[in-house]
Amino acid sequence: MQDFCQYRLAGICWVLVLPDSLVISLPFIEPGIAMMRHIITGIWVSGLGCAMVSTGYAHEPKASTWLDEIKMGVLYHDMAGLWSRFSRERGVDLNLEAIFSPHVHFLGGAIQPALGGSVNVSGDTSKWYAGMRWQYAHASGVFVGVGLGGAIHTGKLSPPHEDRKALGSRVLFHIPLEIGYRFKTRHALSVYFDHVSNAHLAKNNEGLDTLGIRYGYRF
């Protein structure tokens, strides 16, 4: 059961980052899968269900060597007063992320690859991202993390759009920050922030910030 949940959750993250045109063009993937990104609530609940089922198998030996942790959360979309300073968009994002096991020890913590997506339930900017994540975990259970990577998004590139950010480029830098607490080895709760922008490499660069809470399950 634990292996099944790991493969299912990883598969969800994989589908999230595929362009519609690529999904539809693959003959062995049903075209309807392309719509999964637009019904992320169902995907997110499915992932949560798998994580809950997996908790009942916590006594089993760790079977996977490639998937370290799944995280899911609810984030305030385009929050004002942070890195990007002001807000145009609305709603909340549902976030789902996989952190993979290969790692490099650095400054007392570990650097690991991460893959995820945040879908805005109000139809504003959604994004899918990949990058490297450094995380330091204290013996008390407190952990902090920071990352750097790239993101693609569904938002607008240029003004005028009074209710949408002008992000300037389809591909953006993605910078996440996280602080949380891990309990009973496998479970974690955290406060999560992320920022996307093009670092002024394009004419428009209004940027976009999210802030919220996440639950993590470590395999």
Beta strands, then each sheet from edge to edge (+ up, - down):
strand 1: 67-77
strand 2: 92-100
strand 3: 104-106
strand 4: 109-120
strand 5: 127-137
strand 6: 142-153
strand 7: 171-183
strand 8: 187-197
strand 9: 208-218
sheet 1: 3+ 4- 2+ 1- 9+ 8- 7+ 6- 5+
end
